[in-house]
Amino acid sequence: MMDEILDRVQKGTLSVAEAKEKLATYENLGFAKVDHHRKKRQGFPEVVYGEGKTKEQILSIIEAIRSNGNDVLVTRISKEKAEHALTEFPEFLYNETAQILSWKDESKVDDSFQGYIAIVCAGTSDLRVAEEAAITAEALGCNVRRFYDVGVAGIHRLLDNIEEIRQATVSVVVAGMEGALPSVVGGLVSHPIIAVPTSIGYGANFNGLSALLTMLNSCASGISVVNIDNGFGGAYNAALINNIAKGARKQ
């Protein structure tokens, strides 16, 4: 890319100012510095965290990301802020349960890899976090299969789906209350598990702390744990693992 830009400058088809803009690693919007080289360094474009930002700020960041040809993923964005962005970008998709606004260039999607990420959710009350994980993984180009309401209170529901879960490249397991589900799944599969504790539960759940500690102290091997309610983080790590598997399969 750099050689092409410098060649265009030499030929006079691109100004020095335009070349500097194209070669810049980030774009300074004043209130934010948008990292345009994130995809080159890490494999995925910069993701926007919607909470705490105004709808105008979010829209400006989206415009900067989109103008550089990158896919767009905005997490924790309210319906009001999403609707404001949709007036400018009606082709974007908003998932109200996950609170995610996204857009993907479908012409660049590689559907040759048949592996998938299993999103395993303990209960319906955990769906917001589970859907944040599912939509994030899909926005990052992964195939996803959902296994919802399969918590340990009715473990037969999990066992009815375990063979399909076993075929996944990696599982993201979401649970609140005592957070036991990742340990159970961990003892039944041979692939990595990303455990996501949620803040769902009664008083002694301590807003997800008890589930977090259960997952951190799991006796099942192969479990990594992200922060409370961090469906995005769980899915991002799972997508990295999935991409490694995708690359290995192509070799």
C-alpha positions in Angstrom: 0.0 0.0 0.0 2.8 2.5 0.9 4.6 1.8 -2.4 1.4 2.4 -4.3 0.8 5.7 -2.6 4.4 6.9 -3.1 4.2 5.9 -6.7 1.0 8.0 -7.2 2.7 11.0 -5.6 5.7 10.6 -7.9 3.3 10.4 -10.9 1.4 13.5 -9.7 -1.9 11.7 -9.4 -1.9 12.1 -5.6 -1.0 15.3 -3.7 1.4 15.2 -0.7 -1.4 16.2 1.6 -3.6 13.4 0.4 -0.7 10.9 0.7 -0.1 12.0 4.3 -3.8 11.5 5.1 -3.8 8.0 3.6 -0.6 7.0 5.5 -1.7 8.4 8.8 -2.1 5.7 11.5 -5.0 7.5 13.1 -7.4 10.3 12.5 -7.7 13.0 15.1 -11.3 14.1 15.5 -10.5 16.3 18.5 -12.6 14.3 21.0 -11.3 10.9 19.7 -8.3 9.5 17.7 -9.7 6.9 15.4 -7.2 4.1 14.9 -7.3 3.3 11.2 -4.4 0.7 11.4 -6.1 -1.5 14.0 -7.1 -4.1 11.4 -3.5 -4.3 10.1 -2.1 -4.9 13.6 -4.8 -7.0 15.1 -6.9 -8.4 12.3 -10.1 -6.5 13.1 -11.0 -2.8 12.8 -11.4 -0.5 15.8 -14.6 -1.2 17.7 -16.6 1.7 19.2 -17.8 1.6 22.8 -21.1 3.5 22.7 -21.7 4.2 26.4 -20.6 7.6 27.5 -20.4 9.0 24.0 -22.9 11.4 22.5 -24.8 10.4 19.4 -23.0 13.1 17.5 -19.6 11.7 18.6 -20.6 8.2 17.7 -21.7 9.3 14.2 -18.5 11.2 13.6 -16.4 8.1 14.6 -18.5 5.8 12.4 -18.0 8.2 9.4 -14.3 8.1 9.9 -14.1 4.3 10.2 -16.4 3.8 7.2 -14.5 6.3 5.0 -11.4 4.1 5.4 -13.3 1.1 4.0 -13.5 -0.7 7.4 -16.4 -2.6 8.8 -18.3 -0.9 11.7 -19.1 -2.4 15.1 -20.6 -0.2 17.9 -21.2 -1.9 21.2 -23.4 -0.8 24.2 -25.2 1.7 22.1 -28.8 2.8 23.1 -31.7 2.6 20.7 -31.9 6.4 20.6 -28.2 6.8 19.6 -28.5 3.9 17.1 -31.5 5.5 15.5 -29.6 8.7 15.0 -26.8 6.8 13.2 -29.3 4.9 11.1 -30.7 8.2 9.7 -27.2 8.6 8.0 -26.5 4.9 7.5 -29.8 3.1 6.9 -28.0 0.0 5.7 -26.5 -0.6 9.2 -28.1 -3.2 11.4 -29.2 -2.6 15.1 -29.8 -5.4 17.5 -31.7 -3.9 20.5 -31.1 -7.0 22.7 -27.4 -6.9 22.2 -27.3 -3.1 22.0 -25.0 -3.4 19.0 -25.0 -1.4 15.7 -23.0 -2.9 12.9 -22.2 -2.9 9.2 -20.1 -5.4 7.3 -18.9 -5.4 3.7 -20.5 -8.6 2.5 -18.4 -8.6 -0.7 -15.3 -9.3 1.5 -16.9 -12.1 3.6 -15.0 -15.4 3.4 -17.5 -18.3 3.8 -15.1 -21.1 2.9 -14.5 -22.0 6.5 -17.2 -24.2 7.9 -16.1 -24.0 11.6 -18.2 -22.1 14.1 -18.3 -20.5 17.5 -20.8 -21.9 19.9 -22.5 -19.3 22.1 -23.8 -21.2 25.1 -26.2 -19.3 27.4 -27.4 -20.5 30.8 -30.7 -18.6 31.0 -33.0 -16.2 29.3 -32.1 -13.4 31.7 -28.5 -13.7 30.3 -29.6 -13.1 26.7 -28.4 -9.5 26.5 -24.8 -10.6 27.2 -25.1 -13.7 25.1 -26.4 -11.8 22.1 -23.7 -9.2 22.5 -21.2 -12.1 22.1 -23.1 -13.7 19.2 -23.6 -10.5 17.2 -20.0 -9.4 17.8 -18.6 -12.8 16.6 -20.8 -12.5 13.5 -19.7 -8.9 12.8 -16.1 -10.1 13.1 -16.7 -12.6 10.3 -17.3 -15.8 12.3 -20.0 -18.5 11.9 -22.1 -18.7 15.1 -24.5 -21.2 16.5 -26.6 -20.3 19.5 -27.5 -22.7 22.4 -29.7 -20.7 24.8 -31.4 -21.6 28.1 -29.3 -24.6 28.7 -28.3 -23.9 32.3 -27.4 -26.4 35.0 -30.8 -26.2 36.7 -32.1 -28.3 33.8 -28.9 -30.0 32.6 -30.7 -32.3 30.3 -31.2 -29.3 28.0 -27.4 -28.9 27.7 -26.9 -32.7 27.1 -29.4 -32.7 24.3 -27.2 -30.2 22.4 -23.7 -31.3 23.6 -22.7 -33.1 20.4 -23.2 -30.0 18.3 -21.4 -27.9 20.9 -18.5 -30.3 20.8 -18.0 -29.7 17.1 -17.4 -26.0 17.6 -13.9 -24.4 17.2 -14.4 -22.5 20.5 -17.3 -21.9 22.9 -18.4 -18.7 24.6 -20.3 -19.8 27.7 -22.4 -17.1 29.4 -23.9 -17.6 32.9 -25.1 -15.6 35.9 -26.3 -16.8 39.4 -23.5 -19.2 40.6 -21.8 -19.4 37.2 -21.5 -23.1 37.0 -22.2 -23.7 33.4 -18.7 -23.2 32.0 -17.3 -25.8 34.3 -19.9 -28.3 33.2 -19.3 -27.6 29.5 -15.5 -27.6 30.1 -15.7 -31.2 31.3 -17.5 -32.3 28.1 -15.6 -30.6 25.2 -12.1 -30.6 23.8 -11.9 -27.0 22.5 -11.2 -23.7 24.3 -13.9 -22.1 26.4 -14.3 -18.4 27.0 -16.4 -18.0 30.2 -18.5 -14.8 30.6 -20.1 -14.1 34.0 -23.2 -12.0 34.1 -24.6 -9.7 36.8 -27.8 -11.7 36.8 -28.6 -13.1 40.3 -29.9 -12.4 43.8 -28.1 -10.4 46.5 -25.3 -12.8 47.2 -24.5 -12.9 43.5 -22.9 -9.5 44.2 -23.7 -8.2 40.7 -21.8 -11.0 39.0 -18.9 -11.3 41.4 -19.9 -14.8 42.6 -20.2 -16.1 39.1 -16.8 -14.5 38.2 -15.1 -16.2 41.1 -16.7 -19.6 40.3 -15.4 -19.4 36.8 -12.0 -18.3 37.8 -11.8 -21.2 40.3 -13.2 -23.8 37.8 -11.6 -27.3 38.1 -12.2 -27.9 34.4 -9.2 -27.2 32.2 -9.2 -25.0 29.1 -11.4 -22.2 30.5 -10.5 -18.5 30.2 -12.6 -15.9 31.9 -13.5 -12.3 30.9 -15.0 -9.5 32.9 -18.6 -9.4 34.2 -21.2 -8.8 31.4 -18.4 -8.6 28.8 -19.9 -10.5 25.9 -17.9 -8.4 23.5 -14.6 -9.4 25.1 -15.5 -13.1 25.1 -16.5 -13.0 21.5 -13.4 -11.1 20.4 -11.1 -13.7 22.0 -13.2 -16.5 20.5 -12.9 -14.8 17.0 -9.1 -14.7 17.3 -9.1 -18.4 18.1 -11.5 -19.1 15.3 -9.2 -17.2 12.9 -6.2 -19.3 13.9 -8.2 -22.4 13.2 -9.3 -21.0 9.9 -5.7 -20.3 8.9 -4.5 -23.7 10.0 -7.3 -25.4 8.0 -6.2 -23.5 4.8 -2.6 -24.7 5.1 
